[in-house]
């Protein structure tokens, strides 16, 4: 990492619908300085699927893009296949800066790399992330697991379950996704 200090937070909720890890940059230092990583993991008994290494990899992919590095980052996590989303937040109040993903299972190495860049640069709701914003960013990787059909539109709990909603509006299908 190219910042003085980083804080990593792992999040493994009791519900397994979305397993997520987040990594937050706290430095306002210059690129090229050394980094320190502090880790705090939740005390849940579930096995964590999403890992801090996945979040670090998102920052490495973005750093490689901005610094036009020739040597590409090497993932240090499993290459299993999952549906996934990458979410970039900015600032102390963690405003959404970009979030894209897929419900199609992808190998994690390529999927996280592609969606780290796509959510940073191609989310149509936002302008592309600029290099000067990186010190204020945090990133979350959400791996979607254990899908189940709901009995009705009320069959989910906010803060526990993620939900994918699809409905037809004339000839157009609309959809939305919400995470726990």
N, C-alpha and C positions, 0 to 999 in steps of 0.2 A: 504494500500500500504506500501511497505517496503523501501521507499526512502524519503529523506528529503523534496524534493520539486517536485511537478508535475504541468504541465501546460496542460489544456484541451482546445481543440479547437473544436467547432462544425461547420460543413459545411453542409449547406442546399442550394444547387444550385437551380437556377430558374427552370431548367428542372428537372422533377420528375423521370426520368428514373433510376437514382441511388441516393439514399439518404444516406449520409455518415456522420459519426462522427469520429473524431480522438482524440487521447489522447497521449500526449508525455511526456516521462520521461526526466527531465532535470538534475537529480541529479547524482552525482558520489559517493553518500554516502554509508555507510554500511547498509546491511540488518538489519532490526529490529529497525530502527530509525523511528521517527514520520513522518507524511506526511502532506503536505499542498497542497490543490487543488485550482488552479486558473482557473476560467471559463471565456471564451469569446465566445459568440454565434454570428452568423451572424444575420443581421437585415432583413432577408427575411420574407415575409408574409406567406409562405407555412408552413403547419404543419410539424414538424420534425418527421420522423419515427425512424431513427437511433438516438440513444441518447448517451450521454457521459457515462451513467451508463453501456451501453453495452461494451464500450471500457475499462472502469475500470474493468468490469467482466473478460475480456480477460486477463488482467494483474493478476487478482486474481487467475484465473485458472492456469496460467503459474507459479505463485508464489507457489501455492499449490503443483504443480508437483515438482518443484525444492526443496522445503523445506519438502516434504513428509508429509504435514499436514494431520491430520485425519479428521478435520472438513472441509467439502467442502464449497466453497463460495456459497452464496444464491443470485440468480439474483434478482435485484430490478427494473425490467422493464417488459413490457407486454410479454406474451407468445404467441402472435399471430404468424401466419405462413407466412414466406417470403422466397424467394430465397435469399441467402446471400453469401458474401465473407468476409474473414478476411485477412487483409494485415498488415504485420510487416515490418517496415522500421527501419534503424539503422543509427546513426551518425547525425551530423549537416547537412550534405547534403542529408539526408533521402534516402539512397540507399535501394533498395528492398532487404528484408531479407527472405521473405516468403509470399506467397499469394495463398490461396486455397479457394474454395467455391463450390456452387452448384446452378443450375438453378431450382432444385426441391424445392418447398416450404417446409420448416421445421419449427417446433415450435422453437421459438427463444432461449429459455433456453437451450435446448439440442443442437440445431444447432450451436449457438455461442460457446458453450463450446467445442464441438467436432472440429469445424473448427479453433478455437483459438489454440488448441493443434496440429491439423494436419498441419496448415500452419507454425507453429513454428518448428515442428519436422519432418514432412514428405514431404515437398516440395522437390522433387527430384533435383531441380536446385541448392539447397544449402545444406550445412551440417546442422544438427540440431542446433537450437539456444542453446547457452551455458548460464549457470547461470550468468557468469561475464558480459555478453552482455546486460542484462536486463536494467541497468541504461541508456544505450544509445538507447533504443528502443522507437518507437512510434507505435501505432496500429490504424488501421482504420477498421471500420465495415461498409460494404456497403450492404444495403437492396435494392433489385431490384424490382421496381414497374413500373406500366404503360407500359408494353411491347406493341410494335406495329411493324407491318411488314414495312420494308422500300420499297419504290417504285423501287429503284435500289441501286447499291453499293455506289452511291454518296449522297444518301438521309440521311445524318446525318452531324452533326456539331461537329468538334473536340472541346473539352472543355465544350460542352453542353450535348451531348448524349453519352451514352455508346453503344457499339455495340458487337454483337455476330456474328462471321463469321463462316460459315461451307461450305466446298466444298469437292468434291470427287476427289481423286488422285488415279486412278486405282481402286483397290478394297478397298482402305483405305479412311475413312472419316477423314478429318483434320478440326480442329476448333481452334478458338482463341477468346479471350474476351478482350475488351478494355473498361475502365471506363472513365467517363467524367473527 
